[in-house]
Amino acid sequence: MNVAQRLVELRERRGITTNKLANLAGVSQSHLREIELGTRNPTVETLSYFCDAQGISLEEFFCEEKRELDPALLSSLKKAHPKTTASSR
């Protein structure tokens, strides 16, 4: 999965501008643009801010079209940021 493309896809699907998402997530617009362009990789924490701002969990971010999330990835996400995985809500 390309994180940058997925971030753009979800943001555009919700009709949110980069400026609005950056403000909601508490990061600079230039930082978000660098991530969306693929010139910078987000940390799990930063990615969780973008997910929270869009009302989704990290699990939902990594699951495309209702497919199951890889159990190893889900376990890693839960350990890294337990408050933003769907099963811990």
Beta strands, then each sheet from edge to edge (+ up, - down):
end
